[in-house]
Amino acid sequence: MNWLYLVGIIIFLLGLMLSIALHEVGHLVPAKLFGVKVTQYMVGFGSTAWSRRKGETEYGIKWIPFGGYIRMIGMLPPRPGDDPAKVRSTSTGPFQALIESARDAAQEEVQPGDDDRVFYRKKWWQKVIIMSGGPLMNFVLAFVFFSILLVGIGLPSWAPVVSPKTHTCVIPVSEQRTTCKPDDQLTPAAQAKMKPGDRMVSFDGQKINTWEDATRLIRGHGPGPVQLGIVRDGKAMTLNVTLIAQDRPNLQDPQKIDKNVGFLGVLPTEVMERQSMGEVVGYMGALTARVAGSLLNLPEKMVGVWHAAFSGEERDPEGPVGVVGAGRMGGEILASDLSNEKKIAIFVNLLAGFNLAIGMFNLIPLLPLDGGHIAGGLWEGIKRAYAKIMRRPEPKYVDIAKVLPLTYAIAIVMMIMAGLLVYADLVNPLTLTG
């Protein structure tokens, strides 16, 4: 295995672990701020690799880097009417027994003097803030990463600068070749002695700012003489060029051919163009809409993953990817022949996209996801507001223990999905390059 590939996997997993750690910080800080007792802050699952206790909280790292958690006492309220000092009656129903067992486990964490520090006793808006803190942290991280990408590094863009890959001969669009023949006609650019690195700045007096400007003006002019303003080695100069007519692929639909358009014969240079902060908002907003659409179609997407894993079908590039697949992408990026600038850009974009996806996935209003707890807190707020308006007695806390059977079922489905993604990422992974 290429050592750069292995280093890429490690770097991505470290970035992912950092994102998970900060997600849990998003829960930890408001929980402590509102007086909830937090006994554990853990990054990862499985057995503990390292931990240290500070005050009442144990901070640690576990061996399996697939998530994390904080343990807050009193996540579930006691059974209505129960006296904590008395032994509870036993239920014979399997689901009810499951619920009561979970209640008992939650109450065992509550020590004398902790009554006001349990999660379920907090005000509804405090619960919402605590459970929203994790996804919100992911959104902040996504915005920071996207800002680094767009403002600090830039997005790939075609500049109106002559590329070293530019051909000096006219190759008809009907011929599938990339090399010149001895009897090929020279391009107008070659006849005008244009050189790689020349930046086109004007076309018959009209300003050129982008490659799209240059393409539009050249094609729209048709055959004939034109004055082309360029900058070469920092010096402005004007070249007299005679364009010719050629059939070229349509800019919107390359399968179509535009007949007899103006032709100069140059290729653009790819550059990393830095964007404004305003562009970050638009870029993240567009990607958020795409992620939301993918989440709505997640069952269908997972069917595609199943077929890719067991039938050899091609993976959907817009489909879900697990931690294993993302790690492989990290290795692929670092081991590729891309420039260091592009490698960093793709790494940052990958981490930004994963934080955005993790944040949105956690907002799905189903337990055990954060969104399920948020929905419970909001429902409690609605009930209390209604009771206040109608001058009714204050309702009790929302009892999420009642939906624990559904919660466990969803958790099992999520584990199956995670296992399927791991398998698909091993046998039929998505690739970014080549």
Disulfide bonds with the S-S distance in Angstrom:
Cys169-Cys180 1.98
